[in-house]
Amino acid sequence: MADPMTFAGLGALIQQTVPAWLGLLGGTVLTKSGDAAFDVGKNYVLEQGKYLFNASFQLDEKEQVRHLSQALKNAMERGLIAFQAQPERDLYKSILTTLAQDGPAGDELRRETLTFFTLNQTPDLDTLSELYNRRQHTALEHYQDIDAGPYLNSFFSALLGELYADPYYRPQLSAGLQLRAMTAMQHSLLDVVSLLKSVATTLSDHYSAADFEQDVEKYATHMERTLRNLKIVGVVPKDQNADPEIGSIFVPLRIDGTREEQPQTEDATEADEDELVSALEQHPCLVLLGGPGSGKSTAAKHIAWRHAAAQNARIPDKAASLLTGKPLPLYIELRRLSQERKRASYDFLTFASDVLLKRDSIDINPHMFKELLARHGMLLLFDGLDEVATLNERLELVQEIEHFALRYPGNRILVTSRPVGYEQARISHLLFTHSEVQPFNDQQMRHFLENWYTAVLRLSPIPHQEREEMELLLTTLKENPRLHKLGENPLLLTVITALHRYERLPDRRAQVYDRCADLLLETWAKTKGTHARWQHMKMGKEDQYACLAHLGFVLHRQSQEGDEDESASQQDENGINGASQQDAPVDVSARELKKQVEIFLRQQNLIAEKAEQRVEAANFIELVEQEAGLIVERGTDETGAPLYGFVHRTFQEYFAAADVYERYQQESDLQVMRDFLHDHLHDPHWREVILLLLGKLRPRPVTILLTELLNGTIKSRRSIHTEIIQQDLFFISECLIEEIKVENTLVELVVKQLCQLVRTSHSTGQRQQALQYLGDLTQTRQYNGQGKAELEAFITKDDLDTFSRLQTAYVLYKISPPDSDERKHALHWLDILAQKPDVPMDKIFENSFFDFTRMLSNIFTQHLTLASDYPYPLIHNIIKYDMHIFFKSEHIFIEYENQSKLVNICIALFSHSDLSLEQTCDIAPLLYRMSYDDEKLQQDILVSLTTLLQRPDLTLEQLATITSSLGSCDSAEAEPGTSALIRQLQRPDLSIEQLCMIADALYWNSQLDSEPAKQADNLLLSLLQYPDLSIDQSLTIADLNQIWRLDRKQSIAMLYSLLKRPDLSTEQIVRGATTLYYCSPIGSNHQRFAAAVLLAQQAYLEEGNMENRVYNILQGMVPHFDRLPSPEKLPHYEAQEPVN
């Protein structure tokens, strides 16, 4: 055996052969193809109206090579970990050198080995050695056999693991290989570090493995120390609050959306210790949504601390659930990153090294992060997307996070956000799984209280008196439904727990914060005997409260996407606002904080002398920071000076509401409230402030305000066209669900209007919202007698369409207790309605929640038999529907009970002799995908479709249909069809519509940057230049451009010009505006123009022509309604360049 190559040299040799590896992977290890497209912007293409939503994407060849290059490099390193003795390592490197050789001999060895691994679930090592030795004998004259099997197995198993970790390659692995690959990623990052150090590898730019190891240790120690303690200032006396360790106070969250929903029962247990970890293990890129105070940030900090602590064995592996490989965490508050970017252009990594670490005097080589990321060694936690000030900044961060996930596959990424406003700047569902924090149950509440008494109050063991006190609180929570509802929120439970030790608990959210503010401003100082320290202050408790309210309003306004003056200055001559900007950061310097307090003192005429104002302001800030803990240090500016803000965003929102309430109290005039609602209603930034504000009012004034809003007497700047969107009615419904007290006459009016909407709305999405509000209303304590009778009546009404009745039955099912007669009754009606011949499968497929669709799929399939009398279209829709459920179930790792029955039904249908060509092409991809573990059946399906392709009498439409069916099975099999379609382009008699159909088929059934895709590009570009296109032809071409994102600017320009024409029909206007909206960048003026055009067709929409896509557009644009051009300005409107 020749002297083994150095490790670095071997890596370079393997990198040279990446293009050869890429060609060989197709057809061996990679046997599936992606069905959706991806471009380097923001845009993803889903298979709309076809067989499945397949969560994959395509990359150009350059990006594929880069991804595979890193996978091969990592596999080479991971494969070596299994061998400790130097002779073994030398032999491993020698075998890989042979495997990496260039030319036909190397290609043949790689092909044979890859094929062997693909065909054998458990590769036989002796056979693997024989294969290698046989190939070597043909190349070397005096070659001696070696036991190559273990070495090849180690490398290729590691390679499978690397491919599985990559979101591009993972969907292309067969199901069997995916299962094997899941177990190939078990080596920790420290194993790799130890290996690289032992082979004395230089990683990059003179950065050695030893340097890397030192930096990892230093970084992990710093992160563990930084995140170890959780600040709970503000709700316990400062002398009792030494910031408990996060591991001792944290209660694991229950999350939903990544697994099958389980019904809540009284015996429900608390979340598994590793529920969030399990979700990240299954879904490496995860968005965690949760309302204010639901524990998102604490969970993110806890999982970051836990993984940092695991690196230095501060906690044993068995003591906490950890992700495979124990990746190193990087925790980034997106709000703080956004603020720092106003001073310098930081990306995620430079922000970490130059801001988070350097300001704490921690010097880490930036190469450490890159080496960690390249080896799937990081857990990135991006906290608080919703707290980033402007929409443009959020959109920019979303794009950066998505690109980061693609550039560094295999790392885990968690993003947290509030759900309100999230859809305006959401992260792609193709790359990220979305989950939602669930409310605390009784077991979690008990766990929290146990932790509170032991970790915060430091009572361990808990004395008898305090134990009784704790049990009394638990009993109170159980017996008071409204208080229990509040306790389901971790932040509110924290406040309730602190209040419980001193007084009777209120059971409304605003009142809880009222009492908490009183507790913080006065009770603690009295309890500690330190109130004398503040007696010299001229501001009494009421003044202090009002000053905090002033600060809350000012800081909340400053964190808005621009205040009124600034927005007005940015309006263009056509009445459209440009992108609004933040006027000041939400976290402010001590100087700015004092300035605002002094402004308050002057406004209230409390102190005349400026010098006294400064002293009083300094004392007040010291009081609220050090004693009450409501204002806390929140980082530093570029000079190292501290920045301050409220301890939690919810407290800022509460005090902002209190400021408006104080003004209302002083003037005793509801006009204060009317003006505030006019300015801020339907703005997501102010939603919590408005709900807290209304919660502070007595029932009579709230009833007056909401009744005026419902009747149109009060109109916010965003309440235009409420007769179409119903945003005011839905907001009032949310107030009732929030249990804001109003008079019963208003409740009855709201229920009546929601029921009317269910009967008359032509938007399935809008009807579903109305039904959900009615269902939620029955779950409140205050209004639980309302709405239920109406829901029960809807089920039996024959004059209501079947889909609405199905939705109603499902809502009743969800709100009924488990095993109750009400739930059984709802299931009975679901079963009856599912069998009706007019079941609208397309609406169910497009508009329903997953748990609803899964329940219905089970009902549908139970009634299907091999000899079913259902008409073919219904059977096919049911199967297509069940296929969607099956693949969704597979994605979230839950059992799908109807799989075998569906396969048998598909086989029976596929073998029918009287099946038309179109029906055969419909069924084939469904059966092919469902029978992923039956290669013979899959091959038979492909043969049947290929045979159809040979028919001489095919029309162009049939040729495109067969090609798409083949491509939906396996895009590699579509090549004969795409070639035939390209030949059809030579025909001189093709219409514009036929050319568009060919372009669409070529896109669907070819890889990005392949020859057919380039042909489709050229075809669409030429169609855009065609003279004398009809309006409908222009719209069809624009539709294709919108789907495939070929030339967005050209499509926008064409649609924008088209919508100015006076000869468009209303249907054409709606179609063009809808396409323009989806073509345009989110938040751009073109999107606003499109929405304004749609709203200008109010009469047409009110006549029942508002399809779901249009409703979703208009509903999503409600926060921007105050910035839309008025109808009279539309013909002369000149849009600016789209906002990026």
N, C-alpha and C positions, 0 to 999 in steps of 0.2 A: 504494500500500500504506500502510495506517495505521501510525502509530508503533508499534513493537513493545512489547508489555507487558514489564514488568520480569520477571526470572526468578522472583522470589518471588511476584509476582502471578500469573504463569502457573501456578506450582505450586498456589497456592490455588484457582485456577479449575478445574484438573484434579481437585483433591480434591473439589470440589462435585459433580462428575459421576460419582463412583465408583459409586453405585447404578445409574446408567444403563449404565456399562461392564459391571458385574457381570451385568446382564440380557442384554447383547449377547454376552458371551463364550460363554455356553452355546449350543450348536448351531453355533458357528463355530469358534473356536480350541479351545475345550474341548468335545471330542466324546465323551469317556469319562466314566464316573461311578465314584465310589468304592463298593466293596461292603462295606466294614467301617465300624463306627461308632467314634466317639471321644467321650469326655466329659471334662470338665475335672478329673476326679479322676485315677485311675491306670489306668482300666480300658479295655481295648480288646476289640473283638468280632471274632473271626475266623470265617470261613465254615466251620463245622465240618460235615463229612460231605456237603458239596455239591461244587461243581465245582473250585474253585481256592482257594488262599490268596492273596488279592490284597492287597498291602501298601499300602493307602491308608486314609484315614479321612475322617470328615465333620465339618464345623464349622458352628456356627449362623451365621445371616446376618450378625450383628454382627461375628463374627470373620472371616468371609469378606471383608467390607468393609474391615476393618483390614488384612488381608493384601494385598488388591488395591490399597488406597490406597498402601501402601509400594512395591509393585511399580511402579505408575504414576509415582510420584515418582522412583524410581531410574531408570526407563526414560527419563524426561524428561532427567535429568542425563546418563546414558550416551549417549543419542542425540546430544547436543550436542557430545560429545568429537570427533566426526568432522569438525567444522567449526571452522577456526581463524580465518578472516577475519571481521571484525565484521559486514559485510553478510550473509554466510552465516548467522551466528548469529541476526541479526535476522530473516532470512527463516524460519529454523527455528522461532523463537518465534512468528512470525506464523501459520505453518501450524498449529502446535499449538494456538494460540488459537482458530483456526477449528474444529479438530477437537474442542476441549473445550467448544464452545458448547452451551448448554442448549436443549432443545426438539426438535421433530420433525426439523428440518433437521440438527442435530448428530447425532441418533440415526441418521438415514439415512446420513450420511457415515461414521460409525463402523462401521455394519453393513456397508456396501459394502466398506470398506477391510479390515475383519477377514475378511470372506468371501473377498476377493481373496487375502489372505495364506494363508488356509487351503487354498484350492484350487490354489495354484501353489507348487510346490517351490522354483522360482527365480523370484521375482516380476520381471516385466518393468517397468523403471522408466518407460518411455514410457507404457505402458498405465496405470500407477499415476498418472502426472501427468494423463493424459487423464481418468481417473475423477474426480480431485480438481477439475480445471478445469470439467468438465461440471457437477458438483454446485454449484460456485461461481457459474457462469453463471445457474443457476436462482434463486440467492439474491441476486445483486448485478447491477444493471442495467449498469454500465459496467466490469465486471470484465475485466482483461487476463490472459491465460494466463501461467502461470509453470511452471518446471521443478520441480514439487513431489516427483517420484519419489524422489530421493535422500534427501530430508528425512523423508518418510513411511517409507521403507525403514529408515532409521537408527533412528527411534523404535520402529517395530513390531518390528524385529529385537531391539532392546534389551528390549522388553516380553516377547517370547518367552523371552529369556534369564532375565528376572526370574521369569516363571511357572515355568520349568524349575527354578529354584533353590528354589522353595517346595514343601515336601513335600505340601501340600494340592493345589496345582494341577498339579504335575508328572505324577502318574498319569493326569490327565484330558487331557493332550496326546496326540495321535496319535503313532504311532511316527515318522512322517516329520517332524513338527514337533519332536519331541524331538531328532532328529539335527541339525536346523537350530539349535535352541536351544542345543545344547552348544557351538557355535562363537560364540555371541553374548555370552559372558561373558569375553572375552579381555582387556578393559581392566583395568589394575591400579588399585588404590585410589589410588595417587599421581596417576594420570591424572585421577581425579575430584576429588582435592584441588586439583590445578592448575586445573582448570576452575572449581570453585567460587570459588577465589581470584581468578581473572581476571574473574569476573562480580560480584565484591564481594558475595557472598551472606552474610547473617547466618544461621547455622544454627538457633540456638535460644537464647533468653534472653541476647541480646547476645554470644553466642559466635560469633566470625567465622571464616570459612574460613582466614584467616591465623593466628588463634589455634590452630585445629585443626591446621594444618600444623606449627606449632612444637611442639605437644604430641606429635604423632605422631613427630617427629624425636627429641624428648627421650626419649620412652618407648622407642622402638626402640633408641636408644643404651644406655639403662639395661638393657634386657633382654639385649642382646647381651653387655654387660660382665658381667652377673650370671651368665649361663649359659655363658660362653665356656670356662671351665675345669672339668674333671671331677675331683672329689675321689676319689683312690684311696688315701687314707690307710689304713694298717693292713697293707699287704702289700708295701711297699717301705720301705727305710730313709728316715727323714724327710728327711735331707740330700739324698737322690736324688729326692725327690718334690716337685716344684714345681707339682703339679696340671697335667697336660698339657691342651692345648686339646682340647675335645671333638671337634672336627672331625678331629683327627689320630689319635685313639685309637679312635673309634667304628667298629664293624663293622656294616654294614646287616643287619637281621634278615630272615629268611625268615618269612612269615606265611601261614597257611592259613585257608580259610573264605570268602574273597572271590573265589576263582577256582577253576578246575578243579584238582583234586589231580593232581599229576604224580608218577609213581613215582620213588623214590630209586634212583639208580645210582651206581656208583663214579665215573662221570665227571660227576656232578652239579656244577653250578657254584654259586657263592655267590649270595646274593640280589642282584637288581638294585639299583643305587644308589637307585632311586626306588620300591621295592616298597611301602613303607608310604605314600609319597606317592601312588602310583598307586591304592592302595586308598582313600585319603581323597578322591581326585579322583572316583572312581566312586561312593563311598559317603560322602557328606559327614558322616554321623554313624556313628562306628565304635567298637566296644568291642574292645579288645585284651586277650585273656586270656593268661596265661603263669604258669608255676610260679615258685617262689622263685629269684631270681638269673637269670632268663631274659632280662633286658635290657629289660624294659618301660619302667621309669623312665628309663633312659639313652636309649632311643629317643625317648621323649616330650621329654626335655630337648634332644636333638640336633635334632629337627625344629623345636622352638621356637627354639633358637639360630640355626639356619640361616635361618629366615624373618625373625628380627630383624636378623641380619647383612646380609641381602639389601636391607634398606631403605636402608642407608647405604653400599651397594656395598663392604662389607668383603670379601664374596665375590662374584665375578661370577656372573651367572645361569647360565652354561654350566658352572660349576664344581660346581654342586649342583642336584639336582632340587628344584623348587619347585612349590607349588600354583598353579593359575591365579590371577592377580591378586596373588600374593605377600601373602597376608593377614598381619596383625600377630598375633603369638602372645600368649596369656595362659596362663601355666603355674601351676596351682594344685595344691598337695599337699592332698588332701582331709582327710588326718589332721590337718594343721595348721589348716585351716579349721574343722574340728570342734572342736578345742581352743579356738580363739579365740572360738567362739560361746558358750563358757561364760562369757565376759566381756562380750560385746555381740552384738546381733542383726545379724550381717553377712549380706548376700546376696553373690553371686559378685563383683559389681562394686564394692560398698563394701568388701569384703575386699581387693580389689586396690588400690583407691585409698587406703583408710585404714590398711591394715596393710602390704601388700607394698611399696607405694611410699613412704608417708609415713615409715615407720620407717627408710627409706634416704634420707630428706630429698629425695624426688622429689615435686614438686608438679604433679599433672596434674588438669586439670578433668575431673570425671566425665562431662561431656557427650561427651568424646572417645570413650569406650567406646560410648556409645549411637549416636553418628554412625557409628562403625565397624561396629557390629552391624547398623544399618539398611541399610548398603550392602554387606553380605556381606563385610566387610573383616577378619574376625577368625578366628583359629585358636585354639580353646579346648582346653586339655589338662588334663583332670581326672585326676590321677595317684593311684593307690592306693585305690580304693574299698574294697577288702578290709581296709585298715588303719584304717578308721574304727571306733571302739570298739564301739558298740552296734548291734544290729540295727535299732532304731528310727531311729537317726541315719542308717544306711545307706539305709533305706527312704525317709526324708525327702529325702536327697540325690538318690536315684534319681528321685523325683518332681520335684524341682527341675530336674534336668538335662533330663528329658523336656520339661517346660514351657518351659525356656529354649530348647530346640531348636525348639519350635513357635512361640514368640514371636519368635524371631530366625532365620527360615529363611534358608538360603543360606550361613550360616557353617559352617565345618568344626569338628567336635567329636570329640575322641578321649578315651575313658575307658579307664583301665587297671585291671586287677584280677587277682588270683589266681583260678583256676577253683574251688578248693575253697571251698565255702560261698557261691559267687556266686549260685546259684539261689535262695537264701533272699531275696535282694534284687537281682533282675536287672533290667536295663533292657529296655524293650519291644523285641521283634524287629520290630515294625511301623516303628519310627522308626530303630532302630540296627541296622546289620549287625554280626555277631559274627565275630571272627577269632581265631586262636590263634598264638602264637609257636612256630615250629618249632625243633628242636634245631640247634645249629651242625653244619655238615658239615665235611669236611676242608679245603675251600677257605676257609671262614670262620675255622677255627682257624689256618690259615697267615696269613691276613690279620691276625688278632688279634696273633699273635706278631710279625709284621713291625712292626705299629704299636707294640707294647709295647717292643721294643728301640729303636726310633727315637724315640718320643714320650715314653715313661716313663723309660727308662734313658738317653735322649738320646745314642744311639750312631748317628750318621748321617755317612757310611755305616756299616753294621754291620761291625765288624772280623771278620777271618777266624775267630778263636777263638770269638767270640760267635755267628757264623754257624753254625759247627759245633755249638755248644751248642744253638742253636735247632733245627737239623735233627735232632739226636739226640732232642730232646723230641717233635718231630713223628713220628719213627719209633716212639718208645715209645708214643705215643698210638695209632698205627695198629695196632701189634702186640699191644697189651693191650686186649682188648675192654672190660673193666670200667673201665679208666682212660679209654678213649675215651668211654664212656658218661658219665663224670663231666665230661670235657672238652667235651661237647656243651652244657653249661650255662656261660654267660659268666662268672658269678661264680666258679664252681668252677675254670674255666679260668684265671682271674686268680690264684687261690690256688695252683693247680698250677704255673703259670709262675714264681711267686715262689719256691715250694719247690724247684723243679727246679735252681735255681742252687746249692743248698746240700746237697742230700741225695737219697737214693733215694725215689721217690714211692710212697706207699701207693695202693691201688686200691679203697678203700671210702670212701664219702662221709664217715662220721663220723670215720674215721682221717685224712682230709685236713684236716678242721677241727681235730682234735687236734694235728697237726703244725703247722698254721698258728698255733694258739694258743701253742705252744711257741716257734715262730719269733718271734712278736711280743713275747713276754714276756722272752725271753732273748737270742736269737741276734743281733737287730739291735744291741742295746747292745754286745755283744761285738765284732761286726763293725766298729762305729764307734769302739770304744775308749771309750765313754761309760758303761760299766757301773759304773765306780767312783762315778759320781754317785749311784747308788741303793744302794750297799753299806751305807749307814748305816741302811737300812730294816730293821725287825725282821721284816717279812713276807718269807718266802722265796718261791721261784717257785711251790711247791705252794700256799702260802697265797694268793698273788696269783691263781692260777688259781681256787682255791675262792671267793675273794671276787668275782671276775668272774662265776662261776657263780651265786653268791647274787644279784648284781645282775641277771643275766639272768632268773632265776626271778621276782624281785620285779617287775621292769619288765614282764615278759610277763604276770604275773598282774594287774598294775594296768591293762594294756591289754585285759584280758578284759571281757566284758560284765557284769561284776559278780563279786565274789568270793563265797565260800561264805557268809560271815556276812551280807553284804548281801542275797544272794538269799534267805536264810532269813528275813530281816526283811521281805521283800516278799511272802512267801507270804500269800495270803488264807486265810480260814477254811476254804475248801474244798480246800486243798492245791494251789492254782494259783499260780504265781509271776506277779507283774506284770512289766512291762517292766523288765529289769535295767539298771542304770546303771554306768558306769565309776567306780571309787573314786578314781582319780587318773590324770592324763595319763601316757602312755607316755614322753614327754619331760619330764624333771624339772629343777628348778633345781640349781645347784651346792650349795646348802644341803641339799636333799633327798638328793642323791647322797652327800654327806659323812655325812649322818645314817645312811644305809643301810650305808655302810662301817663306821661306828662300831658299829652294831648287830652286824655280822658279827664285828668284833674282840672284842666282849663275849661273843658266843655261843661263840666259839672259845677264850676265855680267853687270848688272845695278849698283851693289854696291859691292865693293871689301872687305871692312872691315866687319868682322863678327858682331861686336858690332853695326855698322850702319844697317846691315841686320836685326838684332833683333828689333831695334827701328822702322825701316820702316815696318817690318812685323806686329808689334803691332799696328801701326797707320793704316795700310791698313785694318786689321781685324776690328778695331774700325769704320772705314769708312763704310765698307760694312755691318756691323751689325747695327750700330746706325743710320747712315745717309741713306744708300740705303736700308737697311732691307733685303738684299738678303741672308745673313747668319743669322740664328736665333738659339737661345738656344732650344734644343730639348730633355730636360730631364737631368738626372744626372747619374753619375756612382755610384758604390757601396760606394764610399767615400763621396758622395754628391757633387762632383765637376761637373760643368755643361758640357754637351755635345753639340756640334754644328753641324748643317747641313744646307743644302739649305732650303729656306722657303717652297718650294714645289718640289716634285720630278721632275716635268716637267722642272723647272728652272735648276736643276742639269743636266738633259738630254740635254737641250739646250746648256749649257756651255760646256758639254762634246763634243757636235757636233762642237761648236765654236773652241775648242782646235784643233781638226783635221783640221778644215778649216784654222786656223792660220798657221799650219804647211804646208798645201798645198799652201797658199799664199806666205809664206817665200821661199819655194823651187820652186814655179811655175812649179810643176811637178805632172801630174795626177797619177803618180805611188804611191804617198802618199795615194790617194783615193783607188786605186786598192788594195794596201796592206791592208788597213783598211777593205774594203769589203771582201777580202779573209779571214780575221780573224773573222769577226763578223756577216756577212750576215746570216740570218735565225736563229740567236740566239734571242729569244724573249726579252732578257734583253737589247739588243742594238737596237731593232727595231725603237723606237722613235728617238733615236740618229741618226740613218741612214736617216730616213725621214727628220728630221730637217736639217741634213747636206746637203742632196741633194737639199733641198729647198733653201739653201743659194747660190747654184751655179747658174751660168748663163746657158741658155738652151743648148749651144753648148757642154760644158764639160759633162753635165748630159746626153745628147744624146749619146756622145761617150761611156761613162761608161756603160749605160744601154744596148746599142747596143752590146758592147763587152760581157756583161753578157748574153744577149739573144743568141749570136752566140757561146758562150762557150769559148771566148778568155779569159775572166775573169772567174775564178771558185773559189767560196768560199770553205772552208773546208767542208761545208755542202751541196754543190751543186752536189755531186755525184748522179748518176742515175736520173738526172733532166729530162732525156728523158722519164722516167716512171712517176715520181711524178709531174713534171712541176712546181717545187717550184720557179725556177727563173722567168718563165713566169708570174706566179701569183704575185710574188713580184713586178715586173715591172708594172703589171696591178694596183696594189695598189698605186704605185707612181703616175700613171696617175689619179687615182681617188682622190688622195691627191692634185691634180692640180699642181704638180711639172712640170714646163715648160720644154718641150722637142720639138724637131723638128718634123714636121708632118710625115716625112718618118718613124720614129720609131713608131708613133701611128698607122699608117696603117699596119705596120708589126705585131704589137701586136694584132690588131683586126683580121688580117688574121690568125695568129696562134691560137687564141682563137676559131675562127670559125672552123678551122681544127680539133681542139680538140673535139668540139661538134659533128662533123661528125664521128670521128674515135675512140674516147676513148671508151673502153669497161667497164669503171667504171661509174656507174650512178652518184655517188657522185662527181667525177671529172668533168663530163659533166655539172652537176648542178652548180659547182663552175664557170666554164667557162661562162655559160649563165648569171650567176649573175654578173660577172665582166663586161660583155658586157652591161647589163642593167644599172649597176652603172655608167659606162662610159658615157652613154647618159645623165646622170643627172648632169654632171659637166658643168661648164661654158666654160672651156678651150677646151673641146673635145666633146661637146654635139652633133656634127654632125656625130660622129663616132659610128658605131655599130648598130644603130637602123634599118637601111635598111636590114642589115644581119639578125637581129632578126625577122623582119617581113617576110623575105624570108623563114626562117626555118619553120614557121608554115605551109606553103603550100607545103613543099617538101615531096612528098610521099616516097622518098628514105630514109627519116629520120624516126627512130622508133617512135611509138605513144607516148611513155613516154617522150622522148626528146621534142617532139612537144608540149605536154601538159605543160612541164616545161617552154618552151619558151613563150607560150601564157600567163602563169601566170606571168612571168617576165615582159612582156609587159603590163599586167594588172596593176601591181604594180607601174610601172614607168609612167603610164598615169594619167593625171589630172582627178579628180572625174567628172563624168557626161560628159566626153569628148567622141568624136567619136572614138578616139583611144582605150579607155577603153571598149566601147561597142563592138568594133571590136574584142578585145581580149576575151571578154566574149562569143561572138558568136563562136569563134573557140574553146574555152574551152568546150562549149556545144556540138559542132560537134564531137570533138575528144573523149569526154567522152563516146559517144555512139558507138565507133568503137569496133568491136568484139575482137580485140587483145589488149584491155586495160590491161596492166600488173599490176593487183591489188597488187601483192606481192611487187613489186618495189615501188609502191606509198605508201604502208603501211610502208615500212622499211626506205625509204629514203627522205621523204618529211617533210616540215615544217607544223606545226599544222594549220596555217591559210590557207595554200594551200590545205591540206587534207580536212579541213572542207568545203571549197568552193566546191571541187570536190564531196564530199559526198552529198551535197545538189543537185548537178546536177545529180549524179547517181540515187539518190532516187526519184527525180522528174520523172524519166523515168521508174521506176519500178511500176508495177501494180499487183494486186492480180492474174491476169491471164496472167502474163508476159510470153513472148515467149523466154526470155533469157535462155540459158542452165543453168542447176543447178549449176555447178561450179562457173559461173560468178555471179549468184544471191547470192550464199552463200558468195563469196568473198566480194561483195558489202555490204551485211548485216554485215559481220564480220568487215569490214572497217568502216561502220557507227556506229557499236557498240563501236569501239575504240574512235570515235569522241564523241559519246554520253557520255561515262564515263569520257573522258577528259573534256568535257563541264561541266558535273556535278561537277567535281573536282574544276573547276575555276568559278563556279557559273554563267554560262551564259546559256541562253535559247537554247535548241536544238529543232529546229522546226519540225524535222522529226520523233520524238519519236513514236507518235500514229500510223503513217503509217508503221513504221518498225515493231511494235508489230503485227499489222494485217497481214503483209506479212509473218512474222515468224509463226504465228498461221496457216495461210493457208498452208504454206510449211510443217509444222510439222504434219498436218492432212492428207497429201497425202498418199494414201494406197500403192503407188508404190515406196515409199522412201526406199532406202536400209538401212541396219543396220548402216553402216558408215555415211550415210547422216543424219539419225536420231540423231546419237551421235554428229554430227557436229552442228546441229541446236539447240539441246536441251539446251546447256549452254547459247547460245545467247539469246534465248527466256526467259530462267529462270532469267537471270540477268536483262533483259529489263523489265520484269513484276514483279519488286520487290514489288509493292504495290498490287499484286493480289495473295494472299496466296493459293487460290484454284487452280489457273492455275499452280503455282509452284509445288503444291502437285501432280497434274496430270502428270506433266513432270517427277517427280521423280518416280512415279508409273510406267510410261511407260518404263523408263530405267531399273528399278528393274525387271520388267517383262522380258525384253530382257536378263537380267543376268541369268534367270532361264532356258533358252533354253539349251537342252542337247547337241546340235550339235555345240557349239561354238568352234571356233579355239582359240588358245592362243592369237593370234593377236586381235581377236574380243573381247575376255575377257578383255584384256588390254585397248582397245578402250572404252568399256562401262564403265569400272572402272574410266578411266580418265574423261569421260563425267560426271559421277556422282560426282566425286571429284571437277570438275570445277563448278558444281552447288552449292554443299555444301559438304565440305570434310568429314563431319560427316556421310554423306550418302554413302561414298565410302567403308565403312568397309566390307560389304559382298564381294565386288569385290577384295579388298586387301587380304582378308582371302583366297579367291579362288586362287589368284595368288601365295600366300605362299604355298598352298597345291600343286600347280603345280611344285614347286621346288623339290618335291620328285621324279619326273619323271627322269629316268636315260638317256633318249634319247634327252634331251634338248641340243641344240647347244649353243656355246658361244654367238652368236647373240641373241638368245631367252632369255638367262640368263640376258644379258644386257637390253633387252626390259623389262623384269620383274622388274629389279632393278630400271629402270627409272620410270616405272609406280608406283612402291611402294613409291618412293620419292615424285612424284608429288601429290600423293593422301593420304598422311599421315602427321601427325603432327611431328615436330622435337622431337626426343627422344621417339617417340611412338614405339610400338613393330614392326610394319611394316617397319618403318624407320631403326630400328636397324637390321632387317633382310636384308634390302638393303645394309646397311653398311657392314655387314659380307659378303654378296655376292660379293660386289665389291672388298673388301679386298682380298677375296679368288681368285677372277679372276685375280688380279694383280700378284698373285703367280703362276698362271698356267704355266706349262712348254710348250714349243713348240707352243706358240701363233703365229698366222700369223701376218704379219705387219698390215693388216687392222683390225684384231681383237684387237691388241694392241692399235691402234689409236682410235677405238670405246670405249674401256675401259678408255683411257685417256680423251676422250671427256666427258664422264660421270663424271669422277673425276673433270674435269675442271668446269663443270656446278655445281656440288654439293659440290665441295671443301672438299671432304672426306679426302684425304691424299695428300696435295699439294706437299710436298717434294718428296713423292714416285712417283707421276705422273711426276714431273719435271725430276727426275733421269731417269725414264723410257723413256720419250720423248727425253731427251738429248742423252741418249745412242742410241736410235733408229735412231736419225738423223745422227749419225756417221756411220751408216751402208752403204756400197756401193751399196746394191741391191735394194734401194728404187726407185720407179718411181718418176717422177717429181711431179705428182699429190699427191703422198703420202708425199713427202718432204714438199710441200706447206701446206698440211693439218696438218702435225705434227708440223711444225714451227708456224702455226697460233695458234694451241692449246697450244703450249709451251708458246707463248707470253702471252696469256690470263691467263695461270696458274701462271705465274711468278709475283712476286711483281713489282710494278711500279718502273722504274728506275734501276732495277737490271741488272747484267751482263747477266743473262739468257734471259731477254727481248732483250738486244742488240744482243746477239747471234742469237735469233730467227729472228730478223729483218735482220741481215746479211745473214742468210740462205735464207730468202725470196728474198733478193736483188740478191743473187747469181743465182737465177732462172730467170734472166732478159729476156732471149730469150723466155722462156715459158710465162712470164707475157706480153711481148710485142705482143705475138700472139693472145691476146684477152682473156686471162685466169685470168685476175686480177679482182676477185670479190670484192665487196665493202668492206668486212671485211679486206681483204689484203690491199686495198688502204688506208683505215683508219689507219691501223697499220703503214704503211710506212710513211704516211703524218705526223702522230703524232710523229714519230721518227726522223724527219728531224733535229730538234735541236741537236740530239745526233749522227748524221751521222759521225761527226769527231771522234767519239769514238767507232766505230764499228770495229770488227776484219776484216782484209782483206780476200778475198776469199781463198787465198793460205794458210792462217793460220787456216781456219775452221776445217780441218780434225784433227789438232793437238791441237785444243783449249781446255783448261781445265778451265771451269767456276769456279769462286769463289762462296762462299755461297751467296744466294740471298740477296740483300740489303733490309732491313726491311723498 
